[in-house]
Amino acid sequence: MTKTQKASLAIALLFMTLIVACAPVKMLEVRKDPAYTEKMGKVLVLAMAGEPYIRKQFEKVLANQLIARGVEVVLSHEVLPQSTKELGVSNVLVSRSISRQEVTNQQAGGLYFNETSLYPDGWSSYAVASSGQREAGYTTDFLTVESNLFVVGNKTPVWSNLAELKIEESRQDAVNKFVPFLVKQLELSNLL
């Protein structure tokens, strides 16, 4: 391998590492009961969130993704407290945030120069100047989200997913980025 090829390979690996490190969703764990081999039937989607608008958005975005893959969906915020038997549901998919971590990144913000005139009367004015360094930073929230798929009547999940979600812009934006990831994990587990 020539030096140019080695350098190109190193740059490509660095670039891939940066892409993975900056991903808004990081999969922590996926488990599936090996005895469960069926595709998802009609599913009740239940999101547990502190704010009702986040619950509705999560359920609607997930429902749209599942419907696009041929799964019949019931949104919990539209039907509960009806029973699952009345709805004809065979599976229940529950997603909830189980922890929140706030990470603050402090960075030096650069130098500043501030001039104050003591006698602002033209040529004879005297000035005092000061300089310093500002600190700048930003805070990023990370949520650990647990998703479980249950067969109605069973108390243990047949599929579980644990993921870390980076809140970059808004919580709604994070939901929109997380749901396709979640659906992809269901597909990879051969449930859709």
N, C-alpha and C positions, 0 to 999 in steps of 0.2 A: 504494500500500500504506500503510495507516495505521500509526501508531506501535505500536498494540496488536498488529497482525498481524506487524510486524517483530520486536517483542519475543518473540512466541510462536514465530516461526520461529527466532530466535536461541537460544531456550531449547531447542527441539526439536533443533537441530543440536548444541548443547552436550551434551544428553542422549545423542544417538546417538554422539557422539565418545567419551563416557565409557564407554558400553556396549562399543564396539569396543576401546577401550584396555584394558578389564578382562577381555576374553575370555581363557579359559584356553588356547586354541589359536589361533595366528596362522599363516596359510598364508604361506609364504615363496616357494614355487615349485611349479608343476605342469607337467610336460612329458608329451606323448603323441606317439608316432610316428604321423604322419598317415596312413601307409600301413596301419596296423593298424586294421581296422574291425570285427573280431569282438567279440562279447561274451565275457566270461570263461567258460571251460569249467570242468571240475573243477579245483579249485585246491588246491595244497599251501600252507598258511599257515605261514610260518617267521618267528618273532620271535627276535631275538638280544638277550638281556638278561643282565646279570651274575648275577641271582638266578633260580633255576628257577621260583619261584612267580610272579614277574612275567611270565616267558615263557609259562607255562601260562595265566595270567589273560588276557594280551593275546591269545593265540591263541584262547581260548574265547570272549571277548567279540567279537572280530572274526568268528569263525566263526558265531556266533549272528546277527550283523548280515547277513552274506552269505547264510546259509541263508534268512533271512527274505525275501531278494530273489531266491530261486530258484537260488542257486549251490551246487553240491555241493562240500563242503569236506573236506580231510584235514588233521588237526592234526599238525605235525611232531613234537611231543613224544610223540605216541602211536605213531608209525610208524618214525621214523628209527632205525636205519640202513637200512631197506628202500630199494630203488631207486624212482625216480619211475615207471619203466616198469611195474614190478610193480603199482603203485597205479593205473595208468591216468590219471595226472595230465597235463593239457595246459598248465597255467600254474603258476607259483610266485610267491607274493607274499611278499616279504621286508621286514620293518621292523626298523630298528635305530637306536639312539641314537648320533649321531656326535659330539656335544659336549654339555658341561654347563657352565652358567654360574651362579654364585651371586651374587645381588645383595642387598646389605645396605642397608636403609633406616634411617638413624638419625633419631630424632625426640626432641625435648625431652619429657621425661615429666612435667614439672610440678614444683612446689615441695614441699618436705617440711619439717616442723618437728619437732625432736627435743628433748625436755626431760629433763634429768637432775637429780635432786635430790641435793645434796651432803650435807644433814643431814635425813634423812627423819623428823623427830620432831615433826611437827605444825606449830604456828603459827610456830615459830622456824626453819623450814627455809629454806635458800637454794637457789635453783635456777639452773642454767646452761642456756641454750637455744642451739641452733644451727639454722641453716637452710641450705638449698642447693637445687640443682636436679639432679634425676635425669635420666639419659639412658636412653631406651628405644629399642628398634629391633626390627626383624624381618628375617629372611633369607628370600629367595624363590629357589628353584631354577628354572632354565629349561633344558629339554632341546631340542636340535635333533634331530628325528627324520626319518630318510630312509626312504621306502618305495618299493620297486621291484617292478614286475610283469614277469615274464619268461615267454616262451613256451618250453616245454621244448625244449632243443636249441639255443636262441639264447643268446649270451653277453651281448648288450646288451639292456637293458630296453625294453619297448614303452611303458611308462608309469612316471613317477617323480613323487614328491611329496616336498617338503622343507617341514617345518613346525616352528614353535617352540612348545613345550608348556610351560605354566606349571604348576609343581607347587604347588597351593594347600593341599591337606590331606594327602593321602598319595599314594604312587606308584600304588596301586591305583585311587584316585579319578581320578587323571590319565589312566590307561589307559581308564577308563570314559567319560571326556569326549572323549578323542582318537579312539577307534575310530569313533563315529558321524560325526565330522568326516571321517575317512579314507574311510569308505564313501560319504559324500556327494560327495567328490572323485572317486571311482570312477564314481558315477552321472553327475556333471557331465561327465566325460570319455567318457560313453556306453559304458562297459565292463560295466555291470550291466543 
